[in-house]
Amino acid sequence: MTIIPNTTVVIPCYNEEKGISNAEYSNFLNNNPEVLICFVNDGSKDNTLAVLTVLKEKHPTQIQILSLEKNAGKAEAVRAGINHCNLHFQHRYIGYLDADLATTLEEFIELRNYLQGEIVFSFGSRIRKIGSIIERENSRFLIGRVVATFISNILDIKVYDTQCGSKLFTREISEKVFEKEFISRWLFDVEIFYRMIHLFGKEKAIKKMIEVPLKLWVEKGDSKVKFTYGFKLWFDLFEIQRKYKKIAKNLSNPNA
């Protein structure tokens, strides 16, 4: 009997041949037959595609591979994967997760439990609190907090962690949020929140999304974001803020 997946997880991959744990993915898929994983090979220059192919041979009905010829960046890889899966599969929920599984697949799938009632978007948050295990280098944690606080202020909504790569949507909202290309290759998460606000208005958007503290998040390997991007990051944030303020102005003054 073929089980139709109700949840699809998009995993962007760039030079991940050493970072993909076949055992973790296989164990999860064996225990969750209702889940489909779509790996997006983002123009990798190593043997990522070969590693993914071996994994797909073990789980032919639960793994899809979308291979991009050129490296497009995380934003476009995720967008391409989500749009591809929305076109070809009949899931109820779809989201994305980092290939290194800093957030486990098991915890990611628990985000489905929050997609009920008004909630159409649930996302993990690396809040350090009693009972949770959040392992990050102190330098990355401090830099992340500065960036996250700034982002929360420009969005004007209380979000602790916009950048955690663990986000899940209802199919319907994903079709709207990922329809158009993003400005930034890495800060597209910020644009997701802006798009939610512009789809529903700020007050209603806040009611339609929920931030879920993760029980476990363990930093693995080196970041794919180059150190030099730390300087361009602020220009990307400025450009994102400028674009969406202009969109908001046009929506409020359609005849202007």
N, C-alpha and C positions, 0 to 999 in steps of 0.2 A: 504494500500500500504506500503510495507516494503522499507525503505530507506537504501541504502548501505552506511555505514560510509566512508567518505573520509579522516577522521582524527582520529587517535587513541592516547589517552593520557594514559601513564603508570604511575601509582601512587604506589610507594613502601610504604608499611605500616608495622611498627613494634611497637606493643603496642600502637595503636592509637585509642582505643575505646573512649577516651574522647576528642580526637582532631578532629575527623571526623564530619563535619557539614552536616548532611543529607539534611537540608534545602538548603544550598548553592549548593550542588551537584544536587539535584532534580530540583531546579529552572533553573540551567544551562542546564541540559539535556532536560528539557521541551522546552527550547527556541533554542536548537541546536540539532535537530534530526539527523544531519549528523555526529555527534561525538560519538565515542565509548570510554568508560573509562575502562581500565583494572587495577584492584587493585591487587597488588602482596602482599599477606599476608606472610611476611618474618619470619615465625616461631614465631609469636606473642604468648606471654604467658597469655595475658588477653583476653577480649571478642571481640577483633578486628574482628575476622571472623564472629561472630554473628551479629555485627553491619553492616558489609558489606553485609551479606546475606539478611538482612532486606531491605537494599538499593537496592539490585539486584531484589528483589521481586517487587519493585515499577517500575523498569526500566529493565525488563528482556532482552530486545533486545539491550540495550545500555550499559549494564554493564557486564563485565566478571571478574571472580575471579580466580586467579592463586594462589594456596596455597603451600608454601614450608614447608616441614616438620621441617627443622632446620633453625635457623637464619643464613643467608649467608652473610649479610651485604648489604648496599645500592647498591653497584656496581653490585653484582651478581643478586640482586632482579630486578634491572632495566634491566639488560642484559637478564635475563630469560623472563621478561615480553615482551620486544621488540621482541625477537626471537620467542616467542610463538605467538604473534599477527601477525608478518610478515608471519608466517607459515599458519595461519588460516583465515586471513582477507585480503581484497583487498583495503586497504586505500592508499591514495597518500602520506599522511604525518603521521609521528609518532614521539612522543617525550615523555619527562617525566617531572613530576612536583611533588613537595612535598605535602604530604597529608594534611598538615595544611592550605594549600592555602594562604600562605604568599603572593604569586603572585596569583591573582584571575584567575579563569578559563577563564573568558572573555578576560583578557589581554593576557593570554597565547595563546589563539586561534588567536589573532591578529598577532602572529608571522608568521602565514601562508602567510600574505600579502607580506612578504619579500622573500618568497621562489619562486622566478621567475628569469628568465634569467640564469645566471651562479650560483646564490646562491642556495646551497643545505642544508645549516645549518644556522639557526638563533637562537640566544640565548638572554635571558633577562639579563639586567645589572642594578645593584643597584647603579646607579650614582646619587648622591645628587645634584640636580640642581633646579633652579627656576621653579616652576610649578609642581614639582613632590613631592610625599609624600613617603619618605623612612624612616621607623621607625625601628631603631636598637639600642640595648644597646651600649653606647659609647665604652665600653671595647671590645665588639665583633667587632664593626666597626673598631677600631684601630688595633686589632690583625689581622682582615681580610685584612686590607690595607697592612700591612707588608707582609703577606703571598702572597697576590695577586701581589704585586710589585715584589717579589722574583720569583714567577711563571712566570710572564710576561718576566722577564729577562732571565730565563733559556729557555723559549720557543723562545725567541728572536722575539716576535711579540707583537704589542701594543694591549693588551687585558686588559681592566680595571677590569673585574670581571669574572674570569673563573669558580668560585664556585657557582654562582647563580643556584639554582635547577629549572631552567625553560629553557628547550632546545628542539628545534623542528628540525626534519630532513625530507628530502625526503625519501621515502621508500627505494629507491635504495642505497643511501649512508648509511642508517642505517644498512642495511644488511652487509655492509663491516666493518663499525666502531664497531659494537657490535658482530662480529663473534667470537672473541677470548676473553677469560677471562682477567680481568684486574688485575694488580699487587696489587693495594690498594683498600680496602673496601670503603674508603671515598674520596680519591683524584682521582678517576677514571675520573673526568671531565678533569683533566690535560692530562690524556692519550688520551682522545678524540681529543684534539688539536694536540697532537703528531701524532696520527693516520691520521688525516687530512693532516698534513704536509708530512707524508711518503707516503700517497696515491697520492698526487698531486705535491709535491714539495712546498717549503714555499711560493714563490711568487704567484703561482696559487691557493694554498689553501686559502691564504688571500682574494683572489677575490671570493672564493666560500662560504665564511661565513660572517655573519654580526652580530654585537653586537647592540642590540636594548635597549635603556634606558627605564626602566619601569616608568610608571606614578605613580604606587602605589605598595609599598611592605611593609608589616607590619609584624614584627617579632612576632611569636606566640609561647608561651610555652617554654619549655627548649630544648636545643639542644640534639639530640640523640648521639652526639659525646662526649665521656667521656673526662674530663679535662686532664687526663693522656695522651690522644692521642696527645696532644700538643707537647710532646717530640718525640713520634714515627713519627709524621708528617714529620719531617725533614729527617728522615731515609727513609721514603716512597718516598719523593721527590728525594732524592739522587738515590734510586734504580730505579725509573722511568726514570730519566735523563740518568743514566748509561745504562739501557736496550735499550732505543731508540737511543742513540748515537751509540751503537753497531750495531743496525739494520741499521742505516743510513750508517755506515762505510761499512757494508757487501753489501749494495745495490750499493754503489759507487765503491766497489772493489770486485766484485763477484768471482774473482779468487784468492783472498787473502787467 
